[in-house]
């Protein structure tokens, strides 16, 4: 018996604004930092937040984000969470 897939819900206007702001914020952080702030490598870069992105008050704060390599991000996340 095959499963019936439910149609995906359309994103709300608020969700679309958040997605657009995240993309713009990512471009700003990439232009500011250019390389991984821990290792200095220029590849596989991701934006890392000190405070969770769930807090809209600090989500797009430039002091709350840094550019890190994909391999460094899990290490930093685990280290900060353990403190």
N, C-alpha and C positions, 0 to 999 in steps of 0.2 A: 504494500500500500504506500503510495507516494505522499509525501508531505505537501500540503498546500502552503505556498509562501504568501505571507501577508504583504500587502503593498506598503512601501515605506511612507512614513508620515512626512509631509512637507515641513521644512524648517520655518519657524516663526520669524517675524521681522527682527525681533531681539536677537535670536540666534544668528541670523545673517549679519547683523551689525557686529556682533562679537567676532565672527569668523573674519570679516573684513578688517577689523581693528587688529586682530592677531597677526594677519598677513602683513599689514603695514608696520606693526611693532617689530616683527621678525626682520623686515628689511632695514629698519632703523638700527637695530642691535647689530646686524651683520655689517652695516656700513661703519658703525662706531668701533667695534672690536676687531673685525677682520680675521683674527686667528684665535685659536683656543687660548683662553686666559690662564690655563694651568700648564699646558704642555708646549704651547707656541706653534702647534701644527695647524696648517691651513685647510685640512680636509675633514669631511664628515662632521660638520659643525651643527650644533643644535643650541637653541636658546634655553638656558636654565634659569629658573626663578628661585629666589631665596624663600619667599613666602608663596604659598600655593596660588595657582592661577584662579582658584575658586573665589578668592577675595577680590572682587571687582575694584575695590578701592586701590589696591596695589598691583593689579594685574598688568597694567601698561605703564607702571612707574619705571623710569630708566634706571633708578638706583636699585631696583628689585630684580634686575636681570643681568645675565652675563652670558657670553658665548663660550661653550665648551665642546670638546670633541665627543663623539658618540660613545667612545670607550671610557671616557672620564666621567660622564654624567651619572651612570649607575653607582660608581664608587663615591662620588661626592654626595649623592642623594642618601646612600646608606650611612655615610659618615655623619652627615648633618642630622639625620633622623635618630641616630644612636646617642647623640649628645643630650 
